[in-house]
């Protein structure tokens, strides 16, 4: 996969999420990519979306870990999404999700917590992977995707105790919500109803998101 093809994958993912959530089209996420060789200039490690406030607005930058870009270059998930590239696809999707959610919250003048950002990112990568797999398997919903994303995942080494706790909490909450979406909508191919539910959830703040999930039982 060339750099242009990688950019195409990221942009397709962005447009898929914008369509799913009925969002206005935002500037292409690829215009905000920071070259991997400049990663040392920015805080954090791995793939990440960077946010800075400036003059009453926000500035965003998206960094993809070189290993993620390399994996996607070797195994294009639009051709076949499997265990060889699922992690890389989800990492890239998560950054696109963060990019869009931060812009959405900024445009409606709403603050956002890191837990809320991670929770929505977990939901988004599950839905994007589920839809891509369905396209590649004549509409069939993967029986193993949920387990791979929410039960058999591994945390990145070197995470702080605070980051680990937050990620585990976001994964647990998203797993409960996505499991419900799978049972209620995906298995019956009730995609219009799924979109309605997902759009409502997307627009909730953290407190309302947590209450929505708690009500699922």
N, C-alpha and C positions, 0 to 999 in steps of 0.2 A: 504494500500500500504506500503510495507516494504521500508527500505532505499535503498535496491537494486532495487526495482521497481521504486522508485523516480529517482534514478540515470539513470535507463533505459529510463524513460520518457525524461529526460534532454538530454541524448545522442541521442535519436531518433529525438528530436527537432533540435539538432545541425546538425545531418546528413541530415535532411530534408532541412534545410537552405543551407547547403553546396551544395546539389544536385540542388536545385532551382537556385542558383547563380553560379553554375559551379566553386566552390572554391576547392582548394586543401584541403584534409582532415587535420584538425588541431588536436592537442592532445585533448583528451576528456575533456570537460568542467568540468566533475565531479572531475577530478584530481586537479582542482583549487578551489573547494568549501571550504569555511571557515565555520567551525562548528558554529551553531547559538549561542552557549554559549560563543563564543569568539567575538561576535559582538561589545561588549562594548569597545573593544580595537581599533576599527576602526572608522574613521569619518563618519558622516552621520547617517541616520536612514532608516529603512525599507530595502527592497531588493535592492541591489546595486552591481555594478561591480567596483572594485577598481583598479586603475592604478598607478604605480610608475615607474619612469625611473631610471635605474641603469646600469652604465658602458656602456652607448651607446645602451642599450636594454630596454625592458619594462618588468615589472613584473605585473601579473594580479591576482586578487582574486575575487571570486564571492560569495556573501552572499545572501541567501534566507531568508526572514523574516520567523520566526517560524510559523506564522499563515498561510503563503502561503504553506509551506511544509505540515502542518497539514491538510489543506483543500484538497490538492491533494492526501494525504494519505487516506482521507475518501471518496473521489469521484474521481476516476481515469478518467481523460478526454479522455483517449483512449477507454474507454468503452462507456461513454456518456459524451459529452461536452454540458453543459447547464448553466443556470444562477447560479447554485449552485457552479460551479467551474470555470466559465469563467474568472473571475477576477484573480484568483490564477494562472490559466494556462497562461494568458497573462502576468502576472508579471514575472513568470518563463521564458517565451519565450523572454520577453524583455531583461532579463539579459543574456540569451544565445546569443541574437542578439548583444548586446553590446560587449560581449566577442569576437565574431567572427569579428565584424566590426573593433574593435581596433586592432586585430591581422592583419587583411587585410590591414589596413592603415599603420601599422608599417612595414609590409613586402614590401610595395611599396613606403616606405619612404615618406608618406604623412601625414601632420598634420590633425587633426580632431577637430571640434568644438563641444561643448556640444549640440548645436541646431541640428547639422548634425547627431550626435549620436542618439538623441531622435527622430528625424524625421525618420531615418531608422528603429529604434526600433518600432515605431508606424506602419510602413508599414509591418514589419516582423510579428508582432503579429496578424495583420489582416489577412495576407495571410496564416499563420500557422493555425489559427482558422478556416478560410474558408475551407481550404483543409481537416482538420480533420472532420468538420461538413459534408462536401461533402461525405467523406468516410462512415460516419455513416447514411447518408440519400440518398443512391443510386445515388450519384452525384448531388443532388439538392443543389443549393446555398441558404444559409440562407437569408431570406428577412429582418431579424431583427438584424443580426450581425453588420451591418454598424451603425445602430442607437445606439446600445448598446455601441459600442466602441467610436464613434465620436460625438454623440449627447447627450447621457444620462449618461455620466461618471461623477464620483465625484473625486475631487482632494484629495490627502492625507492631513489630518490636519497638521497644523504647517509648511507648506511650506513657504519659503520666497517669497517676492514680485518678486524678480528676477527669482527664480525657477518657480513660477506660470506663469509668463509672457512667459518664454521660453517654458514651457510645453504646454500652450494654443496655442502658435504659431506653435509648432511642430504638435500638434493634428489637427489644422486647415489645415496646409499644407498637412499632410498625409491623412486627410479626403478627400481633393480635389483630390489627386492622386489616392487613393484607390477607391473612387467613380467612377472615370474614368476607372480604371482597371476592376471594377465590370461590368460596362455598356458595355465596349468594348470587354472584353475577358471572364469573368467568366460566364455571363449569356448565352453565346453561347458555353461554354466549349471549347474555343479556347486556350487550355493550352500550346501548343508549342509556340504560339505567345506571350502569357502572360509571359512565361519564358524568351523569347528573350528580351522583353521590360524590365522586372524586372532586368535582368542581366546588361543591359545598364545603367539603373538608379542606380543600386548599385555601379557602378564604377565611377559615377560622383562625383565631389567634391561639397561642399555646394553651391557655386555660381551657378554651372551648374544645380544642382538639383532644386534650386529655379526658375531658368529660365525655366527649363523643365515644372515645375508645372504651372508657369504663362502662358505658351503657351497653356495650356489645355482649357483656357477660363473659 
